[in-house]
């Protein structure tokens, strides 16, 4: 019983760290996306969701997740940060910093837990809402709930493929 609670706690902790990571970096990836600059907010958010998975891998991903965590291994994480800093600068403006940082955790495949996300963006008069996982956004107008998402299911994907 105790082991079960312990593993649930660790999974919960890792999920919180993933959520912190996304809160720190998701909007940055959206804003520097070429499709965002071209005006396609939906594609920009969609791409940023996938970019989060890429960024959480390897040495830099491991180091960032450690820094955002509750300092479980604070001393090791501090040493890792000093020794294995990204080439060039600590700036997030370069995608290459994430992919090419080398160190003892270069083969880190990413966290074993994930996070849900719900993102709402308004630009000019356009509202884009995107979600990953089971998070949902609800709009209330004059106390009335308005559904603003379409659930993607196997059935809706088949209908889309068949042109319905």
TORPA-817967 format. One record per residue: residue number from 1; x, y, z of N, C-alpha, C in turn. Coordinates in steps of 0.2 Angstrom, whole numbers, padded with zeros to 4 digits, always signed. Example, Ala and Ser with C-alpha at 12.3 -4.5 7.8 and 13.67 -1.06 7.14 Angstrom:
BEGIN
PT zavo neast nnorth   nup caeast canorth  caup ceast cnorth   cup
PT    1 +0066  -0028 +0039  +0062   -0022 +0039 +0066  -0016 +0039
PT    2 +0064  -0011 +0035  +0068   -0005 +0036 +0064  +0000 +0039
//
This chain:
BEGIN
PT zavo neast nnorth   nup caeast canorth  caup ceast cnorth   cup
PT    1 +0004  -0006 +0000  +0000   +0000 +0000 +0004  +0006 +0000
PT    2 +0009  +0006 +0004  +0014   +0012 +0004 +0017  +0013 -0002
PT    3 +0020  +0008 -0005  +0023   +0009 -0012 +0018  +0012 -0017
PT    4 +0012  +0010 -0017  +0007   +0012 -0021 +0006  +0020 -0020
PT    5 +0006  +0022 -0014  +0005   +0029 -0013 +0011  +0033 -0015
PT    6 +0017  +0030 -0014  +0023   +0033 -0016 +0024  +0034 -0023
PT    7 +0022  +0029 -0027  +0022   +0030 -0034 +0017  +0035 -0037
PT    8 +0011  +0035 -0034  +0006   +0040 -0036 +0009  +0047 -0035
PT    9 +0012  +0048 -0029  +0015   +0055 -0027 +0021  +0057 -0032
PT   10 +0025  +0052 -0034  +0030   +0054 -0039 +0027  +0055 -0046
PT   11 +0022  +0052 -0048  +0019   +0053 -0054 +0016  +0060 -0054
PT   12 +0013  +0062 -0048  +0009   +0068 -0048 +0015  +0074 -0048
PT   13 +0020  +0073 -0044  +0026   +0078 -0044 +0028  +0079 -0051
PT   14 +0030  +0073 -0055  +0032   +0074 -0062 +0027  +0078 -0066
PT   15 +0021  +0076 -0066  +0016   +0080 -0069 +0016  +0087 -0068
PT   16 +0017  +0089 -0062  +0017   +0096 -0060 +0023  +0100 -0063
PT   17 +0029  +0096 -0063  +0035   +0099 -0066 +0034  +0100 -0074
PT   18 +0030  +0095 -0077  +0029   +0096 -0084 +0024  +0102 -0085
PT   19 +0019  +0103 -0081  +0015   +0108 -0082 +0019  +0115 -0081
PT   20 +0023  +0115 -0076  +0027   +0121 -0075 +0032  +0122 -0081
PT   21 +0035  +0117 -0084  +0039   +0118 -0090 +0035  +0121 -0096
PT   22 +0029  +0118 -0097  +0024   +0121 -0102 +0022  +0128 -0101
PT   23 +0021  +0130 -0094  +0019   +0137 -0093 +0025  +0141 -0094
PT   24 +0031  +0139 -0093  +0037   +0143 -0095 +0038  +0144 -0102
PT   25 +0037  +0139 -0106  +0040   +0139 -0113 +0034  +0139 -0118
PT   26 +0028  +0136 -0117  +0023   +0136 -0123 +0022  +0142 -0126
PT   27 +0021  +0147 -0123  +0019   +0154 -0126 +0025  +0156 -0130
PT   28 +0031  +0155 -0128  +0037   +0158 -0131 +0038  +0154 -0138
PT   29 +0036  +0148 -0138  +0037   +0144 -0144 +0031  +0146 -0149
PT   30 +0025  +0147 -0146  +0020   +0150 -0151 +0022  +0156 -0154
PT   31 +0024  +0161 -0150  +0026   +0168 -0153 +0032  +0168 -0158
PT   32 +0036  +0163 -0157  +0042   +0163 -0162 +0041  +0158 -0168
PT   33 +0035  +0155 -0168  +0033   +0151 -0174 +0032  +0155 -0180
PT   34 +0034  +0152 -0186  +0033   +0155 -0192 +0026  +0155 -0194
PT   35 +0022  +0150 -0192  +0015   +0150 -0194 +0011  +0155 -0190
PT   36 +0013  +0157 -0184  +0010   +0162 -0180 +0011  +0169 -0183
PT   37 +0018  +0170 -0185  +0019   +0176 -0188 +0015  +0177 -0195
PT   38 +0013  +0171 -0198  +0009   +0172 -0204 +0002  +0172 -0203
PT   39 +0000  +0172 -0196  -0007   +0173 -0194 -0011  +0167 -0193
PT   40 -0008  +0161 -0193  -0011   +0155 -0191 -0010  +0153 -0184
PT   41 -0015  +0155 -0180  -0014   +0154 -0172 -0015  +0147 -0171
PT   42 -0020  +0144 -0174  -0021   +0137 -0172 -0015  +0132 -0174
PT   43 -0012  +0133 -0179  -0006   +0129 -0181 +0000  +0131 -0177
PT   44 +0000  +0137 -0175  +0006   +0139 -0170 +0005  +0135 -0163
PT   45 -0001  +0135 -0161  -0002   +0132 -0154 -0001  +0124 -0155
PT   46 -0004  +0121 -0160  -0003   +0114 -0162 +0004  +0112 -0162
PT   47 +0008  +0116 -0166  +0016   +0115 -0166 +0019  +0116 -0160
PT   48 +0017  +0121 -0156  +0020   +0122 -0149 +0019  +0116 -0144
PT   49 +0013  +0113 -0145  +0012   +0107 -0141 +0017  +0102 -0142
PT   50 +0018  +0100 -0148  +0023   +0095 -0150 +0030  +0097 -0149
PT   51 +0032  +0104 -0149  +0038   +0106 -0147 +0040  +0105 -0140
PT   52 +0035  +0106 -0136  +0036   +0104 -0129 +0039  +0097 -0128
PT   53 +0036  +0092 -0131  +0039   +0086 -0131 +0046  +0085 -0133
PT   54 +0048  +0089 -0138  +0055   +0089 -0141 +0059  +0092 -0135
PT   55 +0057  +0098 -0133  +0061   +0101 -0128 +0063  +0098 -0122
PT   56 +0058  +0094 -0119  +0059   +0090 -0113 +0064  +0084 -0113
PT   57 +0066  +0083 -0119  +0071   +0077 -0120 +0078  +0080 -0120
PT   58 +0083  +0075 -0119  +0090   +0077 -0119 +0092  +0080 -0113
PT   59 +0099  +0082 -0113  +0102   +0085 -0107 +0099  +0092 -0105
PT   60 +0097  +0096 -0110  +0094   +0102 -0108 +0087  +0101 -0105
PT   61 +0083  +0097 -0108  +0077   +0096 -0106 +0077  +0093 -0099
PT   62 +0082  +0088 -0097  +0082   +0085 -0091 +0084  +0091 -0086
PT   63 +0089  +0095 -0088  +0091   +0101 -0083 +0086  +0106 -0082
PT   64 +0082  +0107 -0087  +0076   +0112 -0086 +0071  +0109 -0081
PT   65 +0069  +0103 -0082  +0064   +0099 -0078 +0067  +0099 -0071
PT   66 +0073  +0098 -0070  +0076   +0097 -0063 +0075  +0104 -0060
PT   67 +0077  +0109 -0063  +0077   +0116 -0061 +0070  +0118 -0059
PT   68 +0065  +0116 -0062  +0058   +0117 -0061 +0055  +0113 -0056
PT   69 +0058  +0108 -0054  +0056   +0103 -0049 +0056  +0106 -0042
PT   70 +0055  +0102 -0037  +0055   +0104 -0030 +0062  +0103 -0027
PT   71 +0067  +0103 -0032  +0074   +0103 -0029 +0075  +0096 -0026
PT   72 +0073  +0091 -0028  +0074   +0084 -0025 +0081  +0083 -0025
PT   73 +0084  +0084 -0030  +0091   +0083 -0031 +0095  +0089 -0032
PT   74 +0094  +0094 -0028  +0096   +0101 -0029 +0104  +0101 -0030
PT   75 +0108  +0098 -0026  +0115   +0099 -0027 +0117  +0096 -0034
PT   76 +0115  +0090 -0036  +0117   +0088 -0043 +0114  +0092 -0048
PT   77 +0108  +0095 -0048  +0106   +0099 -0053 +0109  +0105 -0053
PT   78 +0112  +0108 -0048  +0116   +0114 -0048 +0122  +0113 -0051
PT   79 +0126  +0107 -0050  +0132   +0106 -0053 +0131  +0105 -0061
PT   80 +0126  +0101 -0062  +0124   +0100 -0069 +0123  +0107 -0073
PT   81 +0120  +0111 -0070  +0118   +0118 -0073 +0125  +0122 -0074
PT   82 +0130  +0121 -0070  +0136   +0125 -0070 +0140  +0121 -0076
PT   83 +0141  +0115 -0076  +0145   +0111 -0080 +0142  +0111 -0087
PT   84 +0136  +0109 -0088  +0133   +0108 -0095 +0128  +0113 -0097
PT   85 +0131  +0120 -0097  +0126   +0125 -0099 +0126  +0125 -0107
PT   86 +0121  +0128 -0110  +0120   +0127 -0117 +0126  +0131 -0121
PT   87 +0127  +0129 -0127  +0132   +0132 -0131 +0130  +0139 -0132
PT   88 +0134  +0144 -0133  +0133   +0151 -0135 +0130  +0155 -0129
PT   89 +0124  +0154 -0128  +0120   +0158 -0122 +0115  +0154 -0119
PT   90 +0112  +0157 -0114  +0107   +0153 -0110 +0100  +0155 -0113
PT   91 +0100  +0159 -0119  +0094   +0161 -0122 +0090  +0156 -0125
PT   92 +0083  +0157 -0125  +0079   +0152 -0128 +0077  +0154 -0135
PT   93 +0081  +0159 -0138  +0079   +0161 -0145 +0082  +0156 -0150
PT   94 +0086  +0151 -0148  +0089   +0147 -0153 +0087  +0140 -0151
PT   95 +0083  +0137 -0156  +0081   +0130 -0156 +0087  +0125 -0154
PT   96 +0093  +0127 -0158  +0098   +0122 -0157 +0101  +0121 -0150
PT   97 +0100  +0126 -0146  +0103   +0125 -0139 +0099  +0119 -0136
PT   98 +0093  +0118 -0137  +0090   +0112 -0134 +0092  +0105 -0137
PT   99 +0093  +0105 -0144  +0095   +0099 -0147 +0102  +0097 -0146
PT  100 +0107  +0102 -0145  +0114   +0100 -0145 +0118  +0100 -0139
PT  101 +0114  +0102 -0134  +0118   +0102 -0127 +0119  +0095 -0125
PT  102 +0126  +0094 -0123  +0128   +0087 -0122 +0129  +0087 -0114
PT  103 +0129  +0081 -0112  +0130   +0080 -0105 +0128  +0073 -0103
PT  104 +0128  +0071 -0096  +0127   +0064 -0094 +0120  +0062 -0095
PT  105 +0115  +0067 -0097  +0108   +0065 -0098 +0106  +0067 -0105
PT  106 +0111  +0066 -0110  +0109   +0068 -0117 +0104  +0063 -0120
PT  107 +0104  +0057 -0117  +0100   +0052 -0120 +0093  +0051 -0116
PT  108 +0092  +0057 -0112  +0085   +0057 -0108 +0080  +0057 -0113
PT  109 +0075  +0053 -0112  +0069   +0052 -0117 +0063  +0056 -0115
PT  110 +0064  +0060 -0110  +0058   +0064 -0108 +0055  +0061 -0102
PT  111 +0051  +0065 -0099  +0047   +0063 -0093 +0042  +0057 -0094
PT  112 +0041  +0053 -0089  +0036   +0048 -0090 +0029  +0050 -0089
PT  113 +0028  +0056 -0087  +0021   +0059 -0085 +0020  +0065 -0090
PT  114 +0014  +0066 -0091  +0012   +0072 -0095 +0008  +0077 -0091
PT  115 +0005  +0081 -0095  +0001   +0087 -0092 -0005  +0088 -0097
PT  116 -0010  +0090 -0094  -0015   +0093 -0099 -0014  +0100 -0100
PT  117 -0017  +0103 -0105  -0016   +0110 -0106 -0023  +0113 -0109
PT  118 -0024  +0119 -0108  -0029   +0123 -0111 -0027  +0130 -0113
PT  119 -0027  +0131 -0119  -0024   +0138 -0121 -0029  +0142 -0125
PT  120 -0030  +0148 -0123  -0034   +0153 -0126 -0030  +0159 -0128
PT  121 -0031  +0160 -0135  -0027   +0166 -0137 -0032  +0171 -0141
PT  122 -0031  +0177 -0140  -0035   +0182 -0144 -0031  +0186 -0148
PT  123 -0032  +0187 -0154  -0028   +0192 -0158 -0032  +0195 -0163
PT  124 -0033  +0202 -0162  -0038   +0206 -0166 -0044  +0203 -0164
PT  125 -0049  +0201 -0168  -0055   +0198 -0166 -0056  +0191 -0166
PT  126 -0050  +0187 -0167  -0050   +0180 -0167 -0048  +0177 -0161
PT  127 -0052  +0172 -0159  -0051   +0168 -0153 -0049  +0161 -0155
PT  128 -0044  +0159 -0152  -0042   +0152 -0154 -0041  +0148 -0147
PT  129 -0044  +0143 -0146  -0044   +0139 -0140 -0041  +0132 -0142
PT  130 -0036  +0129 -0139  -0033   +0123 -0140 -0032  +0119 -0134
PT  131 -0033  +0113 -0134  -0032   +0109 -0128 -0028  +0102 -0129
PT  132 -0025  +0100 -0125  -0021   +0094 -0125 -0023  +0090 -0119
PT  133 -0025  +0084 -0120  -0028   +0080 -0114 -0035  +0082 -0113
PT  134 -0037  +0081 -0106  -0044   +0082 -0105 -0046  +0089 -0102
PT  135 -0042  +0093 -0103  -0043   +0100 -0101 -0048  +0103 -0106
PT  136 -0053  +0107 -0103  -0058   +0111 -0107 -0058  +0118 -0105
PT  137 -0060  +0122 -0110  -0061   +0129 -0109 -0069  +0130 -0110
PT  138 -0072  +0134 -0105  -0079   +0136 -0106 -0080  +0144 -0106
PT  139 -0084  +0146 -0111  -0085   +0153 -0111 -0092  +0154 -0108
PT  140 -0093  +0159 -0104  -0099   +0161 -0101 -0101  +0168 -0103
PT  141 -0107  +0168 -0106  -0109   +0175 -0108 -0116  +0176 -0105
PT  142 -0117  +0181 -0101  -0123   +0182 -0098 -0125  +0176 -0094
PT  143 -0121  +0173 -0091  -0122   +0167 -0086 -0124  +0161 -0090
PT  144 -0123  +0161 -0097  -0125   +0155 -0101 -0118  +0152 -0103
PT  145 -0118  +0145 -0102  -0112   +0142 -0105 -0112  +0141 -0112
PT  146 -0106  +0142 -0115  -0106   +0141 -0123 -0100  +0136 -0124
PT  147 -0101  +0131 -0127  -0096   +0126 -0129 -0092  +0129 -0135
PT  148 -0086  +0129 -0134  -0081   +0132 -0139 -0076  +0127 -0142
PT  149 -0077  +0120 -0141  -0073   +0115 -0144 -0077  +0110 -0147
PT  150 -0073  +0106 -0151  -0076   +0101 -0154 -0072  +0095 -0152
PT  151 -0075  +0090 -0149  -0072   +0084 -0147 -0069  +0080 -0153
PT  152 -0063  +0078 -0153  -0060   +0074 -0159 -0061  +0067 -0156
PT  153 -0065  +0063 -0160  -0065   +0056 -0158 -0064  +0052 -0164
PT  154 -0063  +0045 -0163  -0062   +0041 -0169 -0068  +0042 -0174
PT  155 -0074  +0043 -0172  -0079   +0044 -0177 -0079  +0050 -0180
PT  156 -0077  +0056 -0177  -0076   +0062 -0181 -0070  +0062 -0185
PT  157 -0065  +0058 -0184  -0060   +0058 -0189 -0062  +0054 -0195
PT  158 -0066  +0048 -0194  -0068   +0045 -0200 -0073  +0049 -0204
PT  159 -0077  +0053 -0201  -0081   +0057 -0205 -0077  +0063 -0208
PT  160 -0072  +0065 -0205  -0068   +0070 -0209 -0064  +0067 -0215
PT  161 -0062  +0061 -0214  -0059   +0057 -0220 -0064  +0056 -0225
PT  162 -0070  +0055 -0224  -0075   +0053 -0229 -0078  +0059 -0232
PT  163 -0076  +0065 -0229  -0079   +0071 -0232 -0086  +0073 -0229
PT  164 -0088  +0071 -0224  -0094   +0073 -0221 -0093  +0080 -0217
//
